[in-house]
Amino acid sequence: MSEWLGVCVLLSLLLSLLTAAGYVLFSAVRSDITVVTGSPPIKRITFAYKFREARRDARGQLFDESRSIGPKLSRIRVFYAEPTKVPGPQCRCAIGCILSEGENKADEELTRRFETSGFNVFSFPEVTHVVTTSLPHRAFFSVLLRVWRVYSQLELYIKVFCISAEPHSIT
């Protein structure tokens, strides 16, 4: 009987390890990270946001709050500090939902609901040239991989190509 129990424990452990390994691989750990410079994936946007200087878990609360007001809207996070270099409690960001994109107008009732809940509304002007990255988002673990892998690739790309956010004029 004890031999049977040992085999069951060993098989359970093996199955757990295979499941964990499969989940990590499924979460895009082996996927290529694409970093490109060019036209932005989104045009002029209007979004409702709240500013937060807080740890990662407190920022998650803002995502949940914005999702409860506009469940079908795309969410956005704008960092004012590099999250890999600034301590968690001091990491500043704006988190919210995209209300409209391009020439589309934002729904006034939805905008009013966000403002009533303490969100600010801001319109980003259209930009012509951006650096973007992409990595598949397949599971919760994908978010952790983005922080771990994407920021380092993005930072390297910006350094290699000497990219800056300042306007340039060609003379």
C-alpha positions as CSV (number, residue, x, y, z in Angstrom):
1,M,0.0,0.0,0.0
2,S,2.8,2.4,0.8
3,E,4.4,1.7,-2.5
4,W,1.2,2.7,-4.3
5,L,1.0,5.9,-2.2
6,G,4.6,6.8,-3.1
7,V,3.8,6.2,-6.8
8,C,0.7,8.4,-6.6
9,V,2.6,11.2,-4.8
10,L,5.4,11.0,-7.4
11,L,2.9,11.1,-10.3
12,S,1.1,14.0,-8.8
13,L,4.3,15.9,-8.3
14,L,5.4,15.2,-11.9
15,L,2.0,16.2,-13.3
16,S,2.1,19.5,-11.2
17,L,5.6,20.3,-12.6
18,L,4.5,19.6,-16.2
19,T,1.4,21.7,-15.7
20,A,3.4,24.6,-14.3
21,A,6.0,24.3,-17.1
22,G,3.2,24.3,-19.7
23,Y,1.6,27.3,-18.2
24,V,4.9,29.3,-18.2
25,L,5.5,28.3,-21.9
26,F,1.9,29.2,-22.8
27,S,2.3,32.6,-21.1
28,A,4.7,33.7,-23.8
29,V,8.0,33.1,-22.1
30,R,9.5,31.8,-25.4
31,S,7.7,34.3,-27.7
32,D,9.7,36.9,-29.6
33,I,9.4,40.5,-28.5
34,T,8.8,42.9,-31.4
35,V,10.2,46.4,-31.0
36,V,9.5,48.8,-33.9
37,T,9.6,52.5,-34.7
38,G,6.9,54.0,-36.9
39,S,3.3,55.1,-37.0
40,P,1.4,54.7,-33.7
41,P,-1.1,51.8,-33.3
42,I,-3.6,54.3,-32.0
43,K,-4.4,57.9,-33.2
44,R,-5.6,60.8,-31.1
45,I,-7.2,59.4,-28.0
46,T,-9.4,60.8,-25.2
47,F,-9.2,58.9,-22.0
48,A,-10.5,59.0,-18.4
49,Y,-7.8,58.5,-15.8
50,K,-6.8,58.7,-12.2
51,F,-3.2,59.6,-11.3
52,R,-1.6,57.3,-8.7
53,E,1.8,57.2,-7.0
54,A,1.6,53.8,-5.4
55,R,2.7,50.1,-5.4
56,R,1.7,47.7,-8.1
57,D,-1.3,46.3,-6.1
58,A,-2.8,49.7,-5.6
59,R,-2.6,50.4,-9.3
60,G,-4.6,47.2,-9.9
61,Q,-7.4,48.7,-7.9
62,L,-7.6,51.6,-10.4
63,F,-7.9,49.1,-13.3
64,D,-10.7,47.4,-11.5
65,E,-12.5,50.7,-10.8
66,S,-12.2,51.8,-14.4
67,R,-13.4,48.4,-15.6
68,S,-16.5,48.6,-13.4
69,I,-17.5,52.0,-15.0
70,G,-16.6,51.1,-18.6
71,P,-16.4,47.3,-18.8
72,K,-16.1,47.2,-22.6
73,L,-13.5,50.0,-22.9
74,S,-9.8,49.4,-23.5
75,R,-7.7,50.2,-20.5
76,I,-4.5,52.3,-20.6
77,R,-1.6,53.0,-18.3
78,V,0.8,55.9,-18.8
79,F,4.0,55.7,-16.7
80,Y,5.6,59.0,-15.5
81,A,8.5,57.0,-14.1
82,E,10.3,53.9,-15.3
83,P,8.7,51.0,-13.3
84,T,11.9,48.9,-13.4
85,K,14.0,51.6,-11.8
86,V,11.7,53.5,-9.5
87,P,10.7,51.9,-6.1
88,G,7.1,50.6,-6.2
89,P,5.6,53.1,-3.8
90,Q,7.1,56.0,-5.7
91,C,6.1,54.8,-9.2
92,R,3.8,57.4,-10.7
93,C,1.3,56.6,-13.4
94,A,-2.1,57.5,-14.9
95,I,-4.5,54.6,-15.2
96,G,-7.9,54.6,-16.9
97,C,-10.0,53.8,-20.0
98,I,-9.9,55.0,-23.6
99,L,-13.2,56.9,-24.2
100,S,-12.6,57.6,-27.9
101,E,-10.0,57.2,-30.6
102,G,-9.3,59.2,-33.8
103,E,-12.3,61.3,-35.0
104,N,-14.8,59.4,-32.9
105,K,-16.5,61.4,-30.1
106,A,-16.6,60.1,-26.5
107,D,-20.0,59.0,-25.1
108,E,-21.1,62.0,-23.0
109,E,-23.0,59.8,-20.4
110,L,-20.0,57.5,-20.0
111,T,-17.6,60.5,-19.7
112,R,-19.9,62.0,-17.0
113,R,-19.9,58.7,-15.1
114,F,-16.1,58.7,-15.0
115,E,-15.9,62.3,-13.9
116,T,-18.5,61.7,-11.2
117,S,-16.2,58.8,-9.9
118,G,-13.3,61.2,-9.7
119,F,-11.6,60.4,-13.0
120,N,-10.0,63.2,-15.1
121,V,-10.5,63.4,-18.8
122,F,-7.6,64.2,-21.1
123,S,-7.0,64.1,-24.9
124,F,-3.6,63.0,-26.2
125,P,-2.8,64.7,-29.5
126,E,-2.0,62.6,-32.5
127,V,1.7,61.7,-32.8
128,T,3.4,60.7,-36.0
129,H,6.4,58.6,-34.7
130,V,6.5,56.1,-31.8
131,V,8.4,53.1,-30.5
132,T,6.1,50.2,-29.8
133,T,6.5,46.7,-28.4
134,S,4.4,43.6,-28.6
135,L,4.3,40.3,-26.7
136,P,1.3,38.0,-26.7
137,H,-1.0,38.3,-23.6
138,R,-2.2,34.8,-23.1
139,A,-2.4,34.5,-19.3
140,F,-1.8,36.3,-16.0
141,F,1.8,35.3,-16.0
142,S,2.2,37.2,-19.4
143,V,2.0,40.5,-17.4
144,L,5.0,39.5,-15.3
145,L,6.9,38.5,-18.3
146,R,6.3,41.9,-19.9
147,V,7.8,43.7,-17.0
148,W,10.7,41.3,-17.0
149,R,11.4,41.1,-20.7
150,V,9.8,43.9,-22.6
151,Y,11.2,46.9,-20.7
152,S,14.7,45.7,-21.1
153,Q,14.3,45.1,-24.8
154,L,12.6,48.5,-25.2
155,E,15.4,50.2,-23.2
156,L,18.1,48.5,-25.4
157,Y,16.3,49.5,-28.6
158,I,16.1,53.2,-27.5
159,K,19.8,53.2,-26.6
160,V,21.0,51.5,-29.7
161,F,19.0,53.9,-32.0
162,C,19.6,57.0,-29.9
163,I,15.8,57.7,-29.7
164,S,14.6,60.6,-27.6
165,A,11.1,62.0,-26.9
166,E,12.1,65.5,-27.8
167,P,11.0,67.1,-31.0
168,H,13.6,67.3,-33.7
169,S,13.9,69.7,-36.6
170,I,15.9,68.9,-39.7
171,T,17.9,71.8,-41.1
